[in-house]
Amino acid sequence: MRVATVLLLAGAASAQSYCDNTYTGCRPAGERMYTPYPNSPVIGKEFSLLIVGCNMPTTGGGSVNRDYVIVPGDVPCESVNVDSLPGDCKLNSDTLELTKRIPAVCKTTGWLCTNCAELAHSDSDRMSTTAITKIIYDETSATPDAGGELVPLRLCRQSIGYDAAGNQTRVWNALMAHDREVSRRSDTMSLSVNMVVRGAAEINAAPDLQPEGSCCDGLKLGDACLPLIVFILLWLLMAALLGLLAYMCHKNQTDVDAERNNQQFTDFGNDKELQDLAQEPQDDDDI
């Protein structure tokens, strides 16, 4: 019983997020989603783009060492060619703290942000928020939606792809936007694009950012990974079986004691010497 209890406690202690190396941060590396802040992109109003990511690389100057292309909402990211962008549409780390007023020449092509995003927040597990701040679209630099205010846009990030020959190459893919209801800070509706929350970045996205090793959210048994919920159910089942075994042992011991007592009384009734002693005349004590 004690040995089984010790084994259960030891198993419970090991049923935790386990990695086969020393890295304990979030996985996989890369961007998760983005959202505008504090309001949606509106003609003539300053806003920022917040990008939630994991284990994002930074430069010595405090910027995030990543390239992003912000294109109009009707332009697919797969068609992005940064080499063909006008020079005025290429922003770098020099504009990190400056107001990014998008020029009219970028209206149809979009603009490139190379190291122009700063690391706004980072948790102990390396989940972070990257911010492209102080963005302003003028009437000449964007085509608003049917309402005449919102600027439909799409944020593109680099990931791994393959060409026709099967060779690995860099491609541009759309980063999913965070879909939410109108917040109290926003005076307009949310982005005029199809927004779907991505739970995690693509596993092949930015492999240079991905730490080595694999994780197991549960119990690591050699190369196998037992999910935590399955382990908990097995632990509860084992505890129930131990409780049933303890009850059966206790009940069996109680039955044995009762049988022993009954046997003693039966032996008393069959003991010849005790019966003769009980039949001998006894002297009455005078009071």
Contacts in CASP RR format, 6 or more apart in sequence:
PFRMAT RR
TARGET T0000
AUTHOR 0000-0000-0000
METHOD contacts of the structure
MODEL  1
MRVATVLLLAGAASAQSYCDNTYTGCRPAGERMYTPYPNSPVIGKEFSLL
IVGCNMPTTGGGSVNRDYVIVPGDVPCESVNVDSLPGDCKLNSDTLELTK
RIPAVCKTTGWLCTNCAELAHSDSDRMSTTAITKIIYDETSATPDAGGEL
VPLRLCRQSIGYDAAGNQTRVWNALMAHDREVSRRSDTMSLSVNMVVRGA
AEINAAPDLQPEGSCCDGLKLGDACLPLIVFILLWLLMAALLGLLAYMCH
KNQTDVDAERNNQQFTDFGNDKELQDLAQEPQDDDDI
1 242 0 8 1.000
1 245 0 8 1.000
1 246 0 8 1.000
4 238 0 8 1.000
4 242 0 8 1.000
5 242 0 8 1.000
8 235 0 8 1.000
8 238 0 8 1.000
8 239 0 8 1.000
8 242 0 8 1.000
11 219 0 8 1.000
11 231 0 8 1.000
11 235 0 8 1.000
12 235 0 8 1.000
14 219 0 8 1.000
14 220 0 8 1.000
15 218 0 8 1.000
15 219 0 8 1.000
15 228 0 8 1.000
15 231 0 8 1.000
15 232 0 8 1.000
15 235 0 8 1.000
16 218 0 8 1.000
16 228 0 8 1.000
17 215 0 8 1.000
17 216 0 8 1.000
17 217 0 8 1.000
17 218 0 8 1.000
18 215 0 8 1.000
18 216 0 8 1.000
18 217 0 8 1.000
18 218 0 8 1.000
18 219 0 8 1.000
18 220 0 8 1.000
19 213 0 8 1.000
19 214 0 8 1.000
19 215 0 8 1.000
19 216 0 8 1.000
20 213 0 8 1.000
20 214 0 8 1.000
20 220 0 8 1.000
21 211 0 8 1.000
21 212 0 8 1.000
21 213 0 8 1.000
23 211 0 8 1.000
23 212 0 8 1.000
23 213 0 8 1.000
24 125 0 8 1.000
25 54 0 8 1.000
25 55 0 8 1.000
25 125 0 8 1.000
25 126 0 8 1.000
25 211 0 8 1.000
26 54 0 8 1.000
26 55 0 8 1.000
26 125 0 8 1.000
26 126 0 8 1.000
26 127 0 8 1.000
27 54 0 8 1.000
27 55 0 8 1.000
27 210 0 8 1.000
27 211 0 8 1.000
27 215 0 8 1.000
28 54 0 8 1.000
28 200 0 8 1.000
28 201 0 8 1.000
28 202 0 8 1.000
28 203 0 8 1.000
28 205 0 8 1.000
28 210 0 8 1.000
29 54 0 8 1.000
29 55 0 8 1.000
29 56 0 8 1.000
29 201 0 8 1.000
29 205 0 8 1.000
29 206 0 8 1.000
29 209 0 8 1.000
29 210 0 8 1.000
29 211 0 8 1.000
30 53 0 8 1.000
30 54 0 8 1.000
30 55 0 8 1.000
30 56 0 8 1.000
30 201 0 8 1.000
30 205 0 8 1.000
30 206 0 8 1.000
30 209 0 8 1.000
31 51 0 8 1.000
31 52 0 8 1.000
31 53 0 8 1.000
31 56 0 8 1.000
31 130 0 8 1.000
31 157 0 8 1.000
31 175 0 8 1.000
31 201 0 8 1.000
31 205 0 8 1.000
32 52 0 8 1.000
32 53 0 8 1.000
32 54 0 8 1.000
32 198 0 8 1.000
32 199 0 8 1.000
32 200 0 8 1.000
32 201 0 8 1.000
33 51 0 8 1.000
33 52 0 8 1.000
33 175 0 8 1.000
33 176 0 8 1.000
33 177 0 8 1.000
33 178 0 8 1.000
33 197 0 8 1.000
33 198 0 8 1.000
33 199 0 8 1.000
34 49 0 8 1.000
34 50 0 8 1.000
34 51 0 8 1.000
34 52 0 8 1.000
34 155 0 8 1.000
34 175 0 8 1.000
34 176 0 8 1.000
34 177 0 8 1.000
34 178 0 8 1.000
35 49 0 8 1.000
35 50 0 8 1.000
35 177 0 8 1.000
35 178 0 8 1.000
35 180 0 8 1.000
36 47 0 8 1.000
36 48 0 8 1.000
36 49 0 8 1.000
36 50 0 8 1.000
36 191 0 8 1.000
37 47 0 8 1.000
37 48 0 8 1.000
37 49 0 8 1.000
37 50 0 8 1.000
37 131 0 8 1.000
37 185 0 8 1.000
38 47 0 8 1.000
38 48 0 8 1.000
38 183 0 8 1.000
38 185 0 8 1.000
38 186 0 8 1.000
39 45 0 8 1.000
39 47 0 8 1.000
39 185 0 8 1.000
39 186 0 8 1.000
39 187 0 8 1.000
39 188 0 8 1.000
40 47 0 8 1.000
40 150 0 8 1.000
40 186 0 8 1.000
40 188 0 8 1.000
40 189 0 8 1.000
40 190 0 8 1.000
40 191 0 8 1.000
41 47 0 8 1.000
41 135 0 8 1.000
41 137 0 8 1.000
41 142 0 8 1.000
41 150 0 8 1.000
41 151 0 8 1.000
41 153 0 8 1.000
41 191 0 8 1.000
42 137 0 8 1.000
42 149 0 8 1.000
42 150 0 8 1.000
42 151 0 8 1.000
42 187 0 8 1.000
42 188 0 8 1.000
43 137 0 8 1.000
43 138 0 8 1.000
43 139 0 8 1.000
43 142 0 8 1.000
43 144 0 8 1.000
43 148 0 8 1.000
43 149 0 8 1.000
43 151 0 8 1.000
44 136 0 8 1.000
44 137 0 8 1.000
44 138 0 8 1.000
44 139 0 8 1.000
45 136 0 8 1.000
46 99 0 8 1.000
46 134 0 8 1.000
46 135 0 8 1.000
46 136 0 8 1.000
47 135 0 8 1.000
47 136 0 8 1.000
48 131 0 8 1.000
48 132 0 8 1.000
48 133 0 8 1.000
48 134 0 8 1.000
48 135 0 8 1.000
49 70 0 8 1.000
49 131 0 8 1.000
49 132 0 8 1.000
49 135 0 8 1.000
49 155 0 8 1.000
50 120 0 8 1.000
50 129 0 8 1.000
50 130 0 8 1.000
50 131 0 8 1.000
51 68 0 8 1.000
51 117 0 8 1.000
51 129 0 8 1.000
51 130 0 8 1.000
51 131 0 8 1.000
51 132 0 8 1.000
51 155 0 8 1.000
51 175 0 8 1.000
52 127 0 8 1.000
52 128 0 8 1.000
52 129 0 8 1.000
52 130 0 8 1.000
52 178 0 8 1.000
53 127 0 8 1.000
53 128 0 8 1.000
53 129 0 8 1.000
53 130 0 8 1.000
53 201 0 8 1.000
54 126 0 8 1.000
54 127 0 8 1.000
54 128 0 8 1.000
54 201 0 8 1.000
55 126 0 8 1.000
55 128 0 8 1.000
55 209 0 8 1.000
55 210 0 8 1.000
55 211 0 8 1.000
56 64 0 8 1.000
56 65 0 8 1.000
56 66 0 8 1.000
56 119 0 8 1.000
56 128 0 8 1.000
56 130 0 8 1.000
56 209 0 8 1.000
57 64 0 8 1.000
57 65 0 8 1.000
57 66 0 8 1.000
57 209 0 8 1.000
58 64 0 8 1.000
58 65 0 8 1.000
58 119 0 8 1.000
59 65 0 8 1.000
59 93 0 8 1.000
59 115 0 8 1.000
61 93 0 8 1.000
61 96 0 8 1.000
62 96 0 8 1.000
62 118 0 8 1.000
62 119 0 8 1.000
63 93 0 8 1.000
63 96 0 8 1.000
63 115 0 8 1.000
63 116 0 8 1.000
63 117 0 8 1.000
63 118 0 8 1.000
63 119 0 8 1.000
64 115 0 8 1.000
64 117 0 8 1.000
64 118 0 8 1.000
64 119 0 8 1.000
64 130 0 8 1.000
65 115 0 8 1.000
66 115 0 8 1.000
66 117 0 8 1.000
66 130 0 8 1.000
66 157 0 8 1.000
66 158 0 8 1.000
67 82 0 8 1.000
67 112 0 8 1.000
67 113 0 8 1.000
67 114 0 8 1.000
67 115 0 8 1.000
67 157 0 8 1.000
67 158 0 8 1.000
68 112 0 8 1.000
68 113 0 8 1.000
68 117 0 8 1.000
68 132 0 8 1.000
68 155 0 8 1.000
68 156 0 8 1.000
68 157 0 8 1.000
69 77 0 8 1.000
69 80 0 8 1.000
69 82 0 8 1.000
69 110 0 8 1.000
69 111 0 8 1.000
69 112 0 8 1.000
69 113 0 8 1.000
69 155 0 8 1.000
69 156 0 8 1.000
69 172 0 8 1.000
70 110 0 8 1.000
70 111 0 8 1.000
70 113 0 8 1.000
70 132 0 8 1.000
70 153 0 8 1.000
70 154 0 8 1.000
70 155 0 8 1.000
70 156 0 8 1.000
71 77 0 8 1.000
71 80 0 8 1.000
71 109 0 8 1.000
71 110 0 8 1.000
71 153 0 8 1.000
71 154 0 8 1.000
71 156 0 8 1.000
72 107 0 8 1.000
72 108 0 8 1.000
72 110 0 8 1.000
72 142 0 8 1.000
72 143 0 8 1.000
72 152 0 8 1.000
72 153 0 8 1.000
72 154 0 8 1.000
73 152 0 8 1.000
73 153 0 8 1.000
73 154 0 8 1.000
73 192 0 8 1.000
73 193 0 8 1.000
74 152 0 8 1.000
75 108 0 8 1.000
75 110 0 8 1.000
75 154 0 8 1.000
76 154 0 8 1.000
76 174 0 8 1.000
77 154 0 8 1.000
77 156 0 8 1.000
77 172 0 8 1.000
77 173 0 8 1.000
77 174 0 8 1.000
78 171 0 8 1.000
78 172 0 8 1.000
78 173 0 8 1.000
80 156 0 8 1.000
80 172 0 8 1.000
82 90 0 8 1.000
82 112 0 8 1.000
84 109 0 8 1.000
85 106 0 8 1.000
85 109 0 8 1.000
85 110 0 8 1.000
85 111 0 8 1.000
85 112 0 8 1.000
86 105 0 8 1.000
86 106 0 8 1.000
86 109 0 8 1.000
88 103 0 8 1.000
88 105 0 8 1.000
88 106 0 8 1.000
89 102 0 8 1.000
89 103 0 8 1.000
89 105 0 8 1.000
89 106 0 8 1.000
89 109 0 8 1.000
89 110 0 8 1.000
89 111 0 8 1.000
89 112 0 8 1.000
90 111 0 8 1.000
90 112 0 8 1.000
90 114 0 8 1.000
91 100 0 8 1.000
91 111 0 8 1.000
91 112 0 8 1.000
91 113 0 8 1.000
91 114 0 8 1.000
91 116 0 8 1.000
92 114 0 8 1.000
92 115 0 8 1.000
92 116 0 8 1.000
93 114 0 8 1.000
93 115 0 8 1.000
93 116 0 8 1.000
95 116 0 8 1.000
96 115 0 8 1.000
96 116 0 8 1.000
96 117 0 8 1.000
96 118 0 8 1.000
97 118 0 8 1.000
97 133 0 8 1.000
97 134 0 8 1.000
98 134 0 8 1.000
99 134 0 8 1.000
99 136 0 8 1.000
100 116 0 8 1.000
100 132 0 8 1.000
100 133 0 8 1.000
100 134 0 8 1.000
100 135 0 8 1.000
100 136 0 8 1.000
101 136 0 8 1.000
101 138 0 8 1.000
101 141 0 8 1.000
102 110 0 8 1.000
102 111 0 8 1.000
102 135 0 8 1.000
102 136 0 8 1.000
102 137 0 8 1.000
102 138 0 8 1.000
102 141 0 8 1.000
102 142 0 8 1.000
103 141 0 8 1.000
104 138 0 8 1.000
104 140 0 8 1.000
104 141 0 8 1.000
106 141 0 8 1.000
107 140 0 8 1.000
107 141 0 8 1.000
107 142 0 8 1.000
107 143 0 8 1.000
113 132 0 8 1.000
116 132 0 8 1.000
117 130 0 8 1.000
117 131 0 8 1.000
117 132 0 8 1.000
118 130 0 8 1.000
118 131 0 8 1.000
118 133 0 8 1.000
119 128 0 8 1.000
119 129 0 8 1.000
119 130 0 8 1.000
119 131 0 8 1.000
120 128 0 8 1.000
120 129 0 8 1.000
120 130 0 8 1.000
120 131 0 8 1.000
121 128 0 8 1.000
121 129 0 8 1.000
122 128 0 8 1.000
122 129 0 8 1.000
137 151 0 8 1.000
142 151 0 8 1.000
142 153 0 8 1.000
143 152 0 8 1.000
144 150 0 8 1.000
144 151 0 8 1.000
144 152 0 8 1.000
145 151 0 8 1.000
145 152 0 8 1.000
145 192 0 8 1.000
149 188 0 8 1.000
150 188 0 8 1.000
150 189 0 8 1.000
150 191 0 8 1.000
150 192 0 8 1.000
152 191 0 8 1.000
152 192 0 8 1.000
152 193 0 8 1.000
153 191 0 8 1.000
153 193 0 8 1.000
154 174 0 8 1.000
154 193 0 8 1.000
155 174 0 8 1.000
155 175 0 8 1.000
155 177 0 8 1.000
156 172 0 8 1.000
156 173 0 8 1.000
156 174 0 8 1.000
156 175 0 8 1.000
157 172 0 8 1.000
157 173 0 8 1.000
157 175 0 8 1.000
157 205 0 8 1.000
158 170 0 8 1.000
158 171 0 8 1.000
158 172 0 8 1.000
158 173 0 8 1.000
158 206 0 8 1.000
159 170 0 8 1.000
159 171 0 8 1.000
159 172 0 8 1.000
159 173 0 8 1.000
159 202 0 8 1.000
159 204 0 8 1.000
159 205 0 8 1.000
159 206 0 8 1.000
160 168 0 8 1.000
160 169 0 8 1.000
160 170 0 8 1.000
160 171 0 8 1.000
160 204 0 8 1.000
160 205 0 8 1.000
160 206 0 8 1.000
160 207 0 8 1.000
161 168 0 8 1.000
161 169 0 8 1.000
161 170 0 8 1.000
161 171 0 8 1.000
161 204 0 8 1.000
162 168 0 8 1.000
162 169 0 8 1.000
163 169 0 8 1.000
173 202 0 8 1.000
173 205 0 8 1.000
175 198 0 8 1.000
176 195 0 8 1.000
176 196 0 8 1.000
176 197 0 8 1.000
176 198 0 8 1.000
177 191 0 8 1.000
177 193 0 8 1.000
177 195 0 8 1.000
177 196 0 8 1.000
178 195 0 8 1.000
178 197 0 8 1.000
179 190 0 8 1.000
179 195 0 8 1.000
179 196 0 8 1.000
179 197 0 8 1.000
180 190 0 8 1.000
181 190 0 8 1.000
182 188 0 8 1.000
182 189 0 8 1.000
182 190 0 8 1.000
216 225 0 8 1.000
217 225 0 8 1.000
217 227 0 8 1.000
217 228 0 8 1.000
218 225 0 8 1.000
218 226 0 8 1.000
218 227 0 8 1.000
218 228 0 8 1.000
218 231 0 8 1.000
219 225 0 8 1.000
219 226 0 8 1.000
219 228 0 8 1.000
219 231 0 8 1.000
220 226 0 8 1.000
268 274 0 8 1.000
269 275 0 8 1.000
END
